[in-house]
Amino acid sequence: MTLVVFTPSHTSAHDEYISLTKSEFYFSSKFLKNNNLQNKLFVVFYTDSEDIYKFCCEFLDKKNVNSSSLIKKKRHWHITNQGFRVYK
């Protein structure tokens, strides 16, 4: 895996980004579209056993025991363990 430092020039709802808050992860619509993930319904998070500060996301079509649902809100998606809901 090749890591590249990400330095945003500005933040916009139209940019490709992942945002973390105290209670949620947000994936921008552009991030999902550019990575062909806009039809995925679930996500699983993994941690690196050698580096606790690294994590990975796997986007899924079907729910599994470790997955969280993606919820669409305006121009971004966020995750929940409470099921899939779409907001327009």
Protein Blocks (a to p, Z undefined) as FASTA:
>chain_A
ZZdddddfbdcfkbccddddfkbccddfklmmmnopmmpcbdcddddfkbmkbccddddf
bdcfkbccdddehjbccddfebpaddZZ
